Amino acid sequence: MNKDIKTIFNDDMKLGISGENYVEEKILPRYFKNIKFNGKWAVIDYENEDTLIELKTRRVPFGKYESLMFGFNKVVYIEERIKNGEKKDAYIIWQLTDGVYYWKYNENEYSIKSGGRRDRGKLEFNDCAYVKNKYIHSIYDLCEIKQEENEETEVV
């Protein structure tokens, strides 16, 4: 691994950690009650009694591409939990350069393709889930939805 690749890797790690810290401190407590971090190597980053959350940080603004992607292993994990009878909502939350966005899991709203990167000295490609932008919303839209739900019930 040469210095340029190490720098890219370290910058990616710093970006991911700063995105997670911001979302964990400022966003998650606002929308999800008692949400807990599952650990650095967990398949899904956060959960509570009712919700699964995966957080992704990207160096792009919303709309730069026609869809956003994440590892298909997250979908497999979510679908296994559902198949095993768990009644949890699942969200993918993206921290982008122009805001925080989310997609609530829906089995009909993603496609599977190979995806990844090649800028860290090797090919890093896997099956990825791609969600079209029309299904992705600003996190502030979730606030409005949660407020409406709270008028009838407690926060998730």
Backbone as JSON, one array per atom type, in Angstrom:
{
  "sequence": "MNKDIKTIFNDDMKLGISGENYVEEKILPRYFKNIKFNGKWAVIDYENEDTLIELKTRRVPFGKYESLMFGFNKVVYIEERIKNGEKKDAYIIWQLTDGVYYWKYNENEYSIKSGGRRDRGKLEFNDCAYVKNKYIHSIYDLCEIKQEENEETEVV",
  "N": [[0.86, -1.18, 0.0], [0.78, 2.09, -1.01], [1.69, 5.5, -0.03], [-0.22, 7.39, -1.02], [-2.51, 5.81, -1.36], [-2.89, 4.97, 1.26], [-3.47, 7.45, 2.38], [-5.88, 8.06, 1.08], [-7.48, 5.96, 2.09], [-7.36, 6.55, 4.89], [-8.54, 9.11, 4.88], [-11.11, 8.4, 3.99], [-11.95, 6.83, 6.17], [-11.94, 8.78, 8.21], [-13.92, 10.52, 7.21], [-16.16, 8.81, 7.22], [-16.39, 8.24, 9.98], [-16.79, 10.83, 11.04], [-19.21, 11.46, 9.79], [-20.85, 9.46, 10.87], [-20.7, 10.17, 13.58], [-21.93, 12.72, 13.57], [-24.56, 12.11, 12.63], [-25.3, 10.23, 14.56], [-25.29, 11.76, 16.91], [-26.86, 14.08, 16.38], [-29.03, 13.49, 14.65], [-30.22, 10.81, 14.84], [-31.2, 10.56, 17.63], [-33.27, 12.34, 17.53], [-35.25, 11.27, 15.93], [-35.54, 8.56, 16.46], [-36.26, 6.56, 19.15], [-34.33, 5.4, 21.88], [-32.21, 4.29, 20.35], [-29.52, 2.19, 19.49], [-26.01, 1.68, 18.99], [-24.68, -0.93, 17.1], [-22.08, -1.86, 16.92], [-18.76, -1.74, 15.55], [-18.25, -3.64, 13.48], [-20.68, -4.72, 12.84], [-23.42, -5.9, 10.79], [-25.64, -4.24, 10.37], [-25.8, -0.92, 11.4], [-27.24, 0.41, 13.57], [-29.9, -0.09, 15.97], [-33.17, -0.44, 17.46], [-36.0, -1.47, 19.42], [-37.9, -1.45, 17.38], [-36.72, -0.78, 14.96], [-34.27, -0.91, 12.34], [-31.17, 0.41, 11.32], [-28.96, 1.49, 8.85], [-26.09, 3.32, 8.25], [-24.61, 5.39, 5.85], [-21.91, 7.22, 4.5], [-21.16, 9.59, 2.08], [-19.22, 11.22, -0.48], [-20.67, 12.97, -2.19], [-23.18, 15.13, -3.63], [-26.75, 14.99, -3.2], [-28.5, 13.64, -5.93], [-26.44, 13.68, -7.77], [-25.94, 11.25, -8.97], [-28.21, 8.88, -10.46], [-29.13, 7.15, -8.59], [-28.6, 5.9, -5.23], [-26.24, 3.82, -3.56], [-25.64, 0.83, -1.63], [-24.18, -1.86, 0.28], [-25.32, -5.02, -0.77], [-25.45, -7.03, 1.09], [-26.6, -5.9, 3.31], [-29.31, -5.73, 2.67], [-29.89, -8.46, 2.46], [-29.54, -9.2, 5.14], [-31.53, -7.63, 6.41], [-33.83, -8.72, 5.18], [-33.67, -11.37, 6.1], [-34.14, -10.99, 8.83], [-36.75, -10.05, 8.75], [-38.02, -12.26, 7.57], [-37.71, -14.06, 9.63], [-39.67, -13.29, 11.3], [-39.52, -10.84, 12.61], [-40.79, -7.64, 13.24], [-39.76, -5.06, 12.2], [-39.03, -1.77, 11.11], [-36.83, -0.8, 8.51], [-34.14, 1.3, 7.74], [-32.05, 2.99, 5.45], [-29.65, 5.36, 5.84], [-28.18, 8.14, 4.45], [-25.42, 10.23, 4.74], [-24.72, 12.9, 2.99], [-22.91, 15.31, 0.93], [-24.54, 17.51, 0.85], [-26.54, 17.23, 2.73], [-28.65, 15.13, 4.82], [-30.11, 12.07, 4.08], [-32.72, 9.61, 3.59], [-33.91, 6.24, 3.1], [-36.65, 4.2, 3.4], [-36.79, 0.82, 3.87], [-38.05, -1.12, 1.23], [-39.06, -3.83, -0.49], [-39.55, -3.64, -3.2], [-38.25, -1.47, -4.24], [-35.56, -1.31, -5.0], [-32.64, -2.2, -6.92], [-30.31, -4.76, -7.93], [-26.91, -4.72, -8.49], [-23.5, -5.06, -9.58], [-21.1, -3.22, -7.82], [-18.85, -0.66, -6.63], [-15.52, 0.37, -5.87], [-12.31, 1.6, -7.07], [-10.17, 3.05, -6.25], [-8.4, 2.67, -4.16], [-6.11, 1.22, -4.53], [-6.8, -1.36, -5.19], [-9.29, -3.51, -6.64], [-12.49, -3.12, -5.42], [-15.19, -4.54, -5.44], [-18.56, -5.54, -5.15], [-21.78, -7.18, -4.8], [-24.32, -4.82, -4.92], [-27.02, -2.88, -3.58], [-29.12, -0.73, -5.3], [-30.81, 2.25, -4.99], [-33.22, 4.18, -6.44], [-33.32, 7.74, -6.8], [-35.9, 8.83, -6.56], [-37.11, 7.43, -4.55], [-35.83, 8.15, -2.29], [-35.51, 10.3, 0.5], [-35.33, 13.55, 2.11], [-34.02, 13.79, 5.39], [-35.47, 15.48, 6.94], [-38.05, 15.24, 6.04], [-38.73, 12.86, 7.24], [-38.95, 13.69, 9.83], [-41.35, 15.15, 9.75], [-43.12, 13.05, 9.17], [-42.75, 11.42, 11.43], [-43.66, 13.22, 13.39], [-46.39, 13.35, 12.77], [-47.07, 10.67, 13.29], [-46.52, 10.67, 16.01], [-48.54, 12.18, 17.04], [-50.48, 10.34, 17.22], [-49.25, 8.07, 18.36], [-46.36, 6.94, 20.32], [-42.87, 8.0, 19.8], [-40.83, 6.12, 17.55]],
  "CA": [[0.0, 0.0, 0.0], [1.62, 3.29, -1.01], [1.2, 6.59, 0.81], [-1.44, 7.96, -1.58], [-3.62, 4.9, -1.06], [-3.11, 5.08, 2.71], [-4.13, 8.74, 2.62], [-7.28, 7.9, 0.65], [-8.13, 5.1, 3.06], [-7.51, 7.29, 6.14], [-9.54, 10.15, 4.65], [-12.41, 7.72, 3.96], [-12.28, 6.46, 7.54], [-12.28, 10.02, 8.94], [-15.21, 10.97, 6.71], [-17.19, 7.9, 7.73], [-16.54, 8.43, 11.42], [-17.4, 12.13, 11.3], [-20.61, 11.34, 9.38], [-21.56, 8.66, 11.88], [-20.82, 10.96, 14.81], [-22.95, 13.76, 13.38], [-25.89, 11.5, 12.56], [-25.58, 9.6, 15.85], [-25.53, 12.77, 17.95], [-27.83, 15.11, 16.02], [-30.17, 13.04, 13.85], [-30.9, 9.62, 15.35], [-32.02, 10.75, 18.83], [-34.41, 13.18, 17.2], [-36.26, 10.52, 15.2], [-35.65, 7.17, 16.89], [-36.1, 6.44, 20.59], [-33.49, 4.33, 22.41], [-31.44, 3.66, 19.28], [-28.21, 1.76, 19.99], [-24.99, 1.31, 18.02], [-24.46, -2.38, 17.17], [-20.67, -2.19, 16.92], [-18.04, -1.36, 14.34], [-18.28, -4.66, 12.42], [-22.04, -5.26, 12.69], [-23.98, -5.75, 9.44], [-26.48, -3.05, 10.45], [-25.15, -0.05, 12.39], [-28.03, 0.81, 14.73], [-31.27, -0.62, 16.06], [-33.93, -0.42, 18.7], [-37.04, -2.51, 19.4], [-38.75, -1.36, 16.2], [-36.06, -0.19, 13.81], [-32.89, -1.21, 11.93], [-30.63, 1.55, 10.58], [-27.61, 1.44, 8.3], [-25.64, 4.67, 7.93], [-23.57, 5.49, 4.83], [-21.43, 8.58, 4.27], [-20.67, 9.68, 0.7], [-18.68, 12.52, -0.9], [-21.43, 13.46, -3.35], [-24.47, 15.74, -3.3], [-27.92, 14.25, -3.66], [-28.84, 13.89, -7.32], [-25.3, 13.57, -8.69], [-26.21, 10.02, -9.69], [-29.65, 8.6, -10.47], [-29.47, 6.32, -7.44], [-27.56, 5.73, -4.21], [-26.0, 2.4, -3.38], [-25.07, 0.29, -0.4], [-23.92, -3.28, 0.13], [-26.49, -5.9, -0.82], [-25.49, -7.82, 2.32], [-27.53, -5.23, 4.24], [-30.66, -6.17, 2.27], [-30.01, -9.88, 2.85], [-29.7, -9.21, 6.59], [-32.87, -7.09, 6.71], [-34.84, -9.69, 4.75], [-33.62, -12.51, 7.03], [-34.8, -10.59, 10.08], [-38.19, -10.0, 8.47], [-38.44, -13.64, 7.35], [-37.73, -14.71, 10.94], [-40.82, -12.81, 12.06], [-39.34, -9.54, 13.26], [-41.57, -6.57, 12.64], [-38.97, -3.84, 12.35], [-38.78, -0.95, 9.94], [-35.4, -0.69, 8.23], [-33.79, 2.53, 7.03], [-30.68, 3.31, 5.06], [-29.49, 6.81, 5.97], [-26.96, 8.62, 3.8], [-24.88, 11.55, 5.02], [-24.13, 13.37, 1.73], [-22.28, 16.61, 1.09], [-25.54, 18.57, 0.94], [-27.59, 16.93, 3.68], [-28.87, 13.76, 5.29], [-31.23, 11.5, 3.34], [-33.05, 8.26, 4.03], [-34.8, 5.36, 2.36], [-37.26, 3.16, 4.22], [-36.73, -0.43, 3.11], [-39.2, -1.64, 0.5], [-38.48, -4.85, -1.37], [-39.8, -3.32, -4.6], [-37.67, -0.17, -4.58], [-34.13, -1.34, -5.24], [-32.13, -3.18, -7.89], [-29.03, -5.33, -7.53], [-25.87, -4.68, -9.52], [-22.15, -5.01, -9.04], [-20.68, -1.84, -7.61], [-17.73, -0.52, -5.73], [-14.52, 1.4, -6.12], [-10.99, 1.11, -7.46], [-9.22, 4.13, -5.97], [-7.57, 2.39, -2.99], [-5.05, 0.3, -4.88], [-7.32, -2.66, -5.56], [-10.7, -3.5, -7.01], [-13.36, -3.43, -4.29], [-16.52, -4.65, -6.03], [-19.48, -6.53, -4.57], [-23.18, -6.92, -5.14], [-24.85, -3.64, -4.22], [-28.41, -2.48, -3.79], [-29.22, 0.63, -5.83], [-32.13, 2.84, -4.75], [-33.42, 5.38, -7.26], [-33.52, 8.96, -6.01], [-37.32, 9.12, -6.32], [-37.52, 6.74, -3.32], [-35.0, 8.66, -1.21], [-36.1, 11.55, 1.02], [-34.6, 14.31, 3.11], [-34.3, 13.35, 6.76], [-36.47, 16.38, 7.51], [-39.35, 14.65, 5.71], [-38.98, 11.86, 8.26], [-39.4, 14.44, 11.01], [-42.77, 15.43, 9.58], [-43.83, 11.78, 9.29], [-42.7, 11.02, 12.83], [-44.53, 14.11, 14.14], [-47.75, 12.89, 12.53], [-47.23, 9.43, 14.03], [-46.49, 10.97, 17.44], [-49.84, 12.67, 17.45], [-51.29, 9.16, 17.49], [-48.5, 7.12, 19.18], [-45.03, 7.37, 20.75], [-41.79, 7.97, 18.82], [-40.33, 4.76, 17.34]],
  "C": [[0.9, 1.24, 0.0], [0.95, 4.43, -0.24], [-0.09, 7.2, 0.28], [-2.66, 7.11, -1.26], [-3.93, 4.93, 0.43], [-3.86, 6.38, 3.04], [-5.6, 8.66, 2.23], [-8.05, 7.08, 1.67], [-8.4, 5.84, 4.37], [-8.55, 8.41, 6.01], [-10.95, 9.57, 4.63], [-12.86, 7.35, 5.37], [-12.7, 7.69, 8.35], [-13.66, 10.54, 8.51], [-16.34, 10.11, 7.27], [-17.45, 8.1, 9.21], [-17.2, 9.76, 11.73], [-18.88, 12.13, 10.89], [-21.42, 10.57, 10.38], [-21.74, 9.46, 13.16], [-21.91, 12.01, 14.69], [-24.35, 13.15, 13.4], [-26.26, 10.88, 13.91], [-25.97, 10.63, 16.91], [-26.71, 13.69, 17.64], [-29.11, 14.59, 15.38], [-30.92, 11.88, 14.53], [-31.73, 9.86, 16.6], [-33.3, 11.55, 18.58], [-35.57, 12.37, 16.6], [-36.5, 9.11, 15.74], [-35.32, 7.06, 18.38], [-35.24, 5.22, 20.94], [-32.69, 3.58, 21.33], [-30.03, 3.36, 19.8], [-27.3, 1.36, 18.83], [-24.68, -0.17, 18.2], [-22.99, -2.78, 17.18], [-20.05, -1.95, 15.55], [-18.2, -2.36, 13.2], [-19.66, -5.28, 12.25], [-22.55, -5.03, 11.26], [-24.83, -4.49, 9.36], [-25.97, -2.21, 11.62], [-25.93, 0.17, 13.68], [-29.36, 0.06, 14.75], [-31.87, -0.33, 17.42], [-35.01, -1.5, 18.58], [-37.79, -2.57, 18.08], [-38.03, -1.06, 14.9], [-34.65, -0.73, 13.61], [-32.41, -0.03, 11.09], [-29.21, 1.26, 10.13], [-27.26, 2.86, 7.86], [-24.5, 4.6, 6.92], [-23.19, 6.96, 4.68], [-20.79, 8.61, 2.88], [-20.2, 11.1, 0.4], [-19.38, 13.03, -2.15], [-22.68, 14.18, -2.85], [-25.6, 14.84, -3.8], [-28.22, 14.63, -5.1], [-27.66, 13.81, -8.28], [-25.44, 12.32, -9.55], [-27.71, 9.74, -9.61], [-30.1, 7.74, -9.3], [-28.31, 6.37, -6.44], [-27.43, 4.24, -3.94], [-25.5, 2.09, -1.98], [-24.93, -1.21, -0.6], [-25.18, -4.13, 0.19], [-26.57, -6.79, 0.42], [-26.41, -7.2, 3.36], [-28.97, -5.65, 3.95], [-30.88, -7.62, 2.7], [-30.27, -9.97, 4.34], [-31.1, -8.73, 6.99], [-33.94, -8.12, 6.36], [-34.83, -10.94, 5.62], [-34.34, -12.19, 8.32], [-36.31, -10.56, 9.89], [-38.74, -11.42, 8.32], [-38.55, -14.41, 8.68], [-38.8, -14.13, 11.86], [-40.66, -11.48, 12.76], [-40.12, -8.48, 12.51], [-40.87, -5.24, 12.9], [-38.95, -3.1, 11.03], [-37.27, -0.87, 9.75], [-35.17, 0.56, 7.38], [-32.32, 2.5, 6.64], [-30.61, 4.83, 5.11], [-28.14, 7.19, 5.37], [-26.64, 10.03, 4.28], [-24.16, 11.96, 3.74], [-23.55, 14.76, 1.94], [-23.29, 17.74, 1.25], [-26.69, 18.25, 1.9], [-27.64, 15.45, 4.04], [-30.16, 13.27, 4.65], [-31.5, 10.08, 3.82], [-33.93, 7.54, 3.01], [-35.33, 4.33, 3.34], [-37.36, 1.91, 3.37], [-38.08, -0.81, 2.52], [-38.64, -2.6, -0.54], [-38.66, -4.57, -2.86], [-39.09, -2.05, -5.08], [-36.15, -0.17, -4.74], [-33.81, -2.35, -6.33], [-30.77, -3.64, -7.41], [-28.09, -5.31, -8.72], [-24.52, -4.76, -8.82], [-21.76, -3.55, -8.9], [-19.5, -1.8, -6.67], [-16.79, 0.58, -6.15], [-13.2, 0.76, -6.53], [-9.9, 2.12, -7.13], [-8.34, 3.87, -4.76], [-6.54, 1.29, -3.27], [-5.49, -1.1, -5.24], [-8.78, -2.5, -5.98], [-11.52, -3.93, -5.8], [-14.79, -3.45, -4.82], [-17.29, -5.79, -5.39], [-20.86, -6.28, -5.14], [-23.66, -5.76, -4.28], [-26.32, -3.47, -4.52], [-28.38, -1.03, -4.23], [-30.65, 1.1, -5.65], [-32.22, 4.12, -5.57], [-33.77, 6.58, -6.38], [-34.99, 9.25, -5.71], [-37.83, 8.44, -5.06], [-36.77, 7.25, -2.09], [-35.49, 10.05, -0.81], [-35.14, 12.25, 1.97], [-34.98, 13.81, 4.5], [-35.36, 14.24, 7.4], [-37.88, 15.95, 7.15], [-39.73, 13.6, 6.75], [-39.47, 12.51, 9.54], [-40.88, 14.72, 10.92], [-43.6, 14.16, 9.72], [-43.88, 11.35, 10.73], [-43.59, 11.91, 13.7], [-45.99, 13.7, 13.99], [-48.02, 11.61, 13.3], [-47.3, 9.7, 15.53], [-47.81, 11.56, 17.92], [-50.77, 11.52, 17.8], [-50.6, 8.2, 18.46], [-47.18, 7.74, 19.63], [-44.04, 7.36, 19.6], [-41.28, 6.54, 18.74], [-39.18, 4.48, 18.26]]
}
